[in-house]
């Protein structure tokens, strides 16, 4: 098949539609197979080049787009830019970059605002399918225990209600000190780590902030990124401070103003990955 010729799987019209852009036919087929296992009714269109994918978007649509960073005719980030500029219906469609070196680009802040999110290929295609699932079907409830740190009671009330509606169990505290007490209590009760993930604002009232909590989790408690994922919400546009949080062990950043669907997708993905790793560790 010519790499510029889109291939679409035949499934029900009302199913979610995912556009997979990668120069490797094998990779496209693997992603399609994994998606079918995760979402049996998904429509998958595979394109081998940015040009072919852009042509598809002119006549079709997608609920989500995944793209490799390196395409035969353009960079994946350039492709994301062109999608946003040339297709009005795609301006709000999630675009996910899938690559083995995406973490380095993320830390260097070179992914651009045209990319919705990233996925590290080293996590595996099953994890990618679960990641995509969270975006196209964010209302699916998978549960999960969240330790949520937010000092604004108004924000905390709205976010907690939204998370609980999505199926999460939420323990809300207003300070890093309170969060550390929760984690210590779990250790004392032999329920390590006690939560599936931590969601914290980076800026909190008092002497300690989200970065300090992250440092304690990674060093005082010695929880790795796979033991206890930490997502940090930030409105700070400083790329140096953003990169520092990622280097210090944050699993992901959630930018303000927070989009509910994006936040739920990120949380659900982290819960799926951490539970999968716990099952593997127990086997």
C-alpha positions as CSV (number, residue, x, y, z in Angstrom):
1,X,0.0,0.0,0.0
2,X,1.3,3.5,-0.8
3,X,2.3,5.3,2.3
4,X,0.1,8.3,1.3
5,X,-3.0,6.2,0.9
6,X,-5.1,6.2,4.0
7,X,-6.5,2.9,5.2
8,X,-9.7,2.8,7.3
9,X,-11.0,-0.2,9.2
10,X,-14.7,-0.9,8.8
11,X,-16.7,-0.5,12.0
12,X,-19.9,1.2,13.0
13,X,-20.3,4.9,11.9
14,X,-21.0,6.1,15.5
15,X,-17.7,4.7,16.8
16,X,-14.8,6.9,17.8
17,X,-12.5,7.7,14.9
18,X,-8.7,7.6,15.5
19,X,-6.2,8.8,12.8
20,X,-2.8,7.0,13.2
21,X,0.1,8.7,11.3
22,X,3.3,6.7,11.1
23,X,5.6,5.9,8.2
24,X,5.8,2.2,9.3
25,X,2.9,0.1,8.1
26,X,3.8,-2.5,10.8
27,X,3.5,0.1,13.6
28,X,0.2,1.3,12.2
29,X,-1.2,-2.2,12.1
30,X,0.0,-2.9,15.7
31,X,-1.6,0.3,17.0
32,X,-4.8,-0.6,15.2
33,X,-4.8,-4.1,16.7
34,X,-4.2,-2.8,20.2
35,X,-6.9,-0.2,19.8
36,X,-9.4,-2.8,18.6
37,X,-8.6,-4.9,21.7
38,X,-9.2,-1.9,24.0
39,X,-12.1,-0.3,22.0
40,X,-13.8,-3.0,19.8
41,X,-15.9,-0.4,17.8
42,X,-13.1,2.1,17.1
43,X,-12.6,3.3,13.6
44,X,-8.9,3.5,12.7
45,X,-7.5,5.3,9.7
46,X,-3.8,4.7,9.1
47,X,-1.6,7.2,7.1
48,X,2.0,6.8,6.3
49,X,2.8,10.5,5.8
50,X,1.8,13.9,6.9
51,X,0.6,14.8,3.4
52,X,-1.7,11.8,3.3
53,X,-3.1,12.5,6.7
54,X,-3.8,16.1,5.8
55,X,-5.6,15.0,2.7
56,X,-7.7,12.7,4.8
57,X,-8.6,15.5,7.2
58,X,-9.9,17.6,4.3
59,X,-12.5,15.0,3.4
60,X,-13.0,13.1,6.7
61,X,-12.7,13.7,10.4
62,X,-11.0,12.2,13.5
63,X,-11.8,12.2,17.2
64,X,-8.1,11.9,18.0
65,X,-4.9,11.9,16.0
66,X,-1.6,10.1,16.9
67,X,1.5,11.0,15.0
68,X,5.1,9.9,15.1
69,X,7.7,12.7,15.6
70,X,9.6,11.7,12.5
71,X,7.5,11.4,9.3
72,X,8.9,10.9,5.7
73,X,7.8,14.3,4.5
74,X,7.7,16.5,7.7
75,X,8.2,16.6,11.4
76,X,5.3,15.4,13.6
77,X,5.1,18.8,15.3
78,X,5.0,20.5,11.9
79,X,2.2,18.1,11.0
80,X,0.2,19.1,14.1
81,X,0.6,22.7,13.2
82,X,-0.7,22.2,9.7
83,X,-3.7,20.2,11.0
84,X,-4.6,23.1,13.3
85,X,-4.2,25.7,10.5
86,X,-5.8,23.9,7.6
87,X,-8.7,22.1,9.2
88,X,-11.2,24.1,11.2
89,X,-12.9,21.0,12.6
90,X,-9.6,19.7,13.9
91,X,-8.6,22.8,15.9
92,X,-9.8,21.1,19.1
93,X,-9.1,17.5,18.2
94,X,-6.5,15.9,20.6
95,X,-3.2,15.3,18.8
96,X,-0.9,12.9,20.5
97,X,2.8,12.6,19.7
98,X,4.1,9.0,20.0
99,X,7.9,8.6,20.1
100,X,10.8,7.1,21.9
101,X,12.5,10.5,22.5
102,X,9.5,12.6,23.3
103,X,10.5,13.0,27.0
104,X,13.6,14.8,26.0
105,X,11.6,17.1,23.7
106,X,9.1,17.7,26.5
107,X,11.7,18.7,29.0
108,X,13.3,20.9,26.4
109,X,9.9,22.4,25.7
110,X,10.1,21.8,22.0
111,X,6.7,20.0,21.4
112,X,4.8,23.3,20.7
113,X,1.3,24.3,21.6
114,X,-0.2,22.5,18.7
115,X,0.4,19.1,20.4
116,X,-2.2,18.1,23.0
117,X,-0.2,15.5,24.8
118,X,2.7,13.1,24.4
119,X,3.2,9.3,24.8
120,X,6.5,7.6,25.5
121,X,6.7,4.6,23.1
122,X,8.8,2.6,25.6
123,X,5.7,2.1,27.7
124,X,4.4,-0.3,25.0
125,X,1.4,-0.4,22.6
126,X,-1.0,-1.8,25.1
127,X,-0.4,1.3,27.3
128,X,-0.8,3.5,24.2
129,X,-4.2,1.9,23.5
130,X,-5.2,2.6,27.1
131,X,-3.9,6.2,26.8
132,X,-6.0,6.8,23.7
133,X,-9.0,5.1,25.4
134,X,-8.9,7.8,28.0
135,X,-9.2,10.5,25.4
136,X,-11.9,9.2,23.2
137,X,-14.0,7.6,26.0
138,X,-13.2,9.8,29.0
139,X,-16.5,9.0,30.7
140,X,-15.6,5.4,31.2
141,X,-15.1,4.9,34.9
142,X,-12.0,2.9,36.0
143,X,-11.9,4.3,39.5
144,X,-8.7,5.1,41.4
145,X,-7.7,6.6,44.7
146,X,-6.4,10.2,44.3
147,X,-4.6,12.3,46.9
148,X,-5.6,15.8,45.8
149,X,-3.7,18.9,47.1
150,X,-5.4,22.3,46.5
151,X,-5.6,25.3,48.9
152,X,-8.5,27.0,47.1
153,X,-11.7,25.6,48.5
154,X,-13.7,26.8,45.5
155,X,-11.4,25.2,43.0
156,X,-11.1,22.0,45.2
157,X,-14.9,21.7,45.5
158,X,-15.5,21.8,41.7
159,X,-12.5,19.6,40.8
160,X,-13.3,17.0,43.5
161,X,-16.9,16.8,42.3
162,X,-15.8,16.4,38.7
163,X,-13.3,13.6,39.7
164,X,-15.8,11.8,41.8
165,X,-18.3,11.9,38.9
166,X,-15.7,10.3,36.8
167,X,-15.4,7.4,39.3
168,X,-12.4,8.5,41.3
169,X,-12.2,8.3,45.1
170,X,-10.7,11.6,46.2
171,X,-8.9,12.6,49.5
172,X,-8.6,16.4,49.4
173,X,-6.1,18.2,51.6
174,X,-5.2,21.9,51.6
175,X,-1.4,21.8,52.2
176,X,1.7,19.7,51.6
177,X,2.0,19.1,55.3
178,X,-1.5,17.5,55.3
179,X,-0.6,15.4,52.2
180,X,2.6,14.1,53.9
181,X,0.5,13.1,57.0
182,X,-1.8,11.2,54.7
183,X,1.1,9.3,53.2
184,X,2.7,8.6,56.6
185,X,-0.7,7.3,57.8
186,X,-0.8,4.8,54.9
187,X,2.8,3.6,55.7
188,X,1.8,3.1,59.4
189,X,-1.3,1.1,58.3
190,X,0.9,-1.0,56.0
191,X,-1.0,0.3,52.9
192,X,1.9,1.4,50.8
193,X,1.6,3.7,48.9
194,X,-2.1,4.0,49.8
195,X,-3.1,6.0,46.7
196,X,-3.0,5.4,43.0
197,X,-1.8,8.9,42.3
198,X,-1.2,12.4,43.6
199,X,-2.7,15.5,42.0
200,X,-1.3,18.7,43.3
201,X,-1.2,22.4,42.5
202,X,2.4,23.7,42.1
203,X,1.6,26.9,44.1
204,X,0.2,26.5,47.6
205,X,-0.1,28.8,50.6
206,X,2.5,28.2,53.2
207,X,6.1,27.3,53.2
208,X,5.8,24.2,51.0
209,X,4.6,23.9,47.4
210,X,3.9,21.2,44.9
211,X,7.6,20.9,44.1
212,X,8.4,20.2,47.7
213,X,5.7,17.5,47.9
214,X,7.2,15.9,44.8
215,X,10.6,15.9,46.3
216,X,9.3,14.2,49.5
217,X,7.5,11.6,47.6
218,X,10.5,10.7,45.4
219,X,13.2,10.9,48.1
220,X,11.7,10.8,51.6
221,X,9.2,8.0,50.8
222,X,11.3,6.6,47.9
223,X,8.2,6.2,45.6
224,X,9.2,5.9,42.0
225,X,7.1,7.3,39.1
226,X,5.6,3.9,38.6
227,X,5.0,3.4,42.4
228,X,3.1,6.6,42.8
229,X,2.5,8.9,39.9
230,X,2.4,12.6,40.6
231,X,0.6,15.1,38.3
232,X,1.2,18.8,38.9
233,X,-1.2,21.5,37.9
234,X,0.5,24.7,37.0
235,X,-0.2,28.1,35.4
236,X,3.5,28.9,35.3
237,X,4.6,29.4,31.7
238,X,8.3,29.5,32.7
239,X,9.9,26.6,30.6
240,X,12.8,26.3,33.0
241,X,10.6,25.6,36.0
242,X,8.3,23.3,34.0
243,X,11.3,21.3,32.8
244,X,12.7,21.2,36.4
245,X,9.4,19.6,37.7
246,X,9.7,16.9,35.0
247,X,13.3,16.2,35.8
248,X,12.6,16.0,39.5
249,X,10.1,13.2,38.9
250,X,6.7,14.6,38.0
251,X,4.9,12.1,35.7
252,X,3.1,14.9,33.9
253,X,2.0,18.5,34.0
254,X,-1.6,19.8,33.7
255,X,-1.7,23.3,32.5
256,X,-4.2,25.9,33.7
257,X,-6.9,26.7,32.9
258,X,-7.5,23.0,33.3
259,X,-9.6,21.3,30.7
260,X,-11.8,18.7,32.5
261,X,-11.6,16.1,29.7
262,X,-7.9,16.4,29.4
263,X,-7.4,16.1,33.2
264,X,-9.6,13.0,33.4
265,X,-7.8,11.4,30.5
266,X,-4.4,12.0,32.1
267,X,-5.5,10.6,35.5
268,X,-7.2,7.5,34.0
269,X,-4.0,6.8,32.0
270,X,-1.8,7.0,35.0
271,X,-4.1,4.7,37.0
272,X,-4.2,2.1,34.2
273,X,-0.4,2.1,34.0
274,X,0.3,1.9,37.7
275,X,-2.3,-0.9,38.2
276,X,-0.8,-2.8,35.2
277,X,2.7,-2.5,36.8
278,X,1.5,-3.6,40.2
279,X,-0.1,-6.7,38.7
280,X,3.1,-7.5,36.9
281,X,5.1,-7.0,40.0
282,X,2.9,-9.3,42.0
283,X,3.0,-12.1,39.3
